[in-house]
């Protein structure tokens, strides 16, 4: 069985605009148990992304990590859910 750290066997999804609407709903759906996926949430504004991440963590009960700013100047943010 693969550990949480070993993501090599998991399907990977990058969801853009995931801080609201369809993107947010898609992230929540992908993370429904039992999930064996690695989901990356991308959003333009850090505050909006952080609010969405907090909401998703509370609803889905998963782990999330800030990966990095996506673009120079920090105009897009990437979070990953395990």
C-alpha positions in Angstrom: 0.0 0.0 0.0 1.4 3.4 -0.9 1.9 5.9 1.9 0.6 9.5 1.9 4.1 10.7 0.9 4.4 8.3 -2.1 2.2 10.0 -4.7 3.8 8.2 -7.7 0.8 5.8 -8.0 -1.9 8.5 -7.5 -3.7 10.2 -10.3 -2.9 13.9 -10.3 -5.4 16.8 -11.0 -4.7 20.5 -11.4 -7.9 22.5 -10.9 -7.7 26.1 -11.8 -10.0 28.8 -10.5 -10.7 26.4 -7.6 -11.4 29.1 -5.0 -15.1 29.3 -6.1 -17.8 27.9 -8.3 -17.2 24.8 -10.5 -13.5 24.5 -9.7 -14.2 24.5 -5.9 -16.9 21.9 -6.3 -14.6 19.7 -8.5 -11.9 19.8 -5.8 -14.3 18.7 -3.1 -15.7 15.9 -5.4 -12.2 14.6 -6.2 -11.3 14.5 -2.5 -14.3 12.5 -1.4 -13.3 9.3 0.5 -11.9 7.0 -0.4 -9.7 9.1 -2.7 -6.5 8.0 -4.2 -5.7 11.2 -6.0 -3.4 14.1 -5.6 -5.2 17.4 -6.2 -3.6 20.7 -6.9 -5.7 23.9 -6.4 -4.6 26.9 -8.3 -6.0 30.4 -7.7 -5.0 34.0 -8.6 -5.3 35.6 -5.2 -3.7 34.1 -2.1 -6.5 35.3 0.3 -9.2 33.8 -1.8 -7.3 30.5 -2.2 -6.6 30.3 1.5 -10.3 30.8 2.3 -11.2 28.1 -0.2 -8.5 25.7 1.2 -9.8 26.3 4.8 -13.4 25.5 3.6 -12.3 22.4 1.8 -10.2 21.1 4.7 -13.2 21.6 7.1 -15.6 19.9 4.7 -13.5 17.0 3.3 -11.1 16.5 6.3 -8.0 16.3 4.3 -4.4 17.6 4.5 -3.3 20.6 2.4 0.1 22.1 1.7 1.1 25.4 0.1 3.3 24.3 -2.7 4.5 27.5 -4.2 3.6 30.7 -6.1 2.9 29.7 -9.7 4.0 32.8 -11.3 6.7 35.4 -10.7 5.2 38.2 -8.7 3.0 35.8 -6.8 -0.1 36.4 -9.0 -1.2 32.7 -8.8 -0.9 30.2 -6.0 -0.7 26.4 -5.9 -1.9 24.2 -3.0 -1.8 20.4 -2.9 -4.2 18.1 -1.1 -3.2 14.6 0.0 
